[in-house]
Amino acid sequence: MTNNILNHEDCLLSIEMDKKLETISFRVPGITKSKVEKLSAQQKKALNEALLVTTARAIHDAEFDPSKYLKE
């Protein structure tokens, strides 16, 4: 198995989630946008899933409170 997230044949996520109704946007260089637009549908799906996981990880890390695990 490779570390390249865009080469997986199966979906990266097998977790349940709410329906995706909201949009978050972020700025990228023009070259990045043009290269993303050239990805296959499967690669775009893998990229979207990686962004979802990365966003969830950032929220998890921001809310992490070690005192929850170090003191009763």
Secondary structure, DSSP 4 states (H G I P E B T S, - for coil): --S-GGG-SS-S--S--------------HHHHHHHHTS-HHHHHHHHHHHHHHHHHHHHHHH--THHHH--
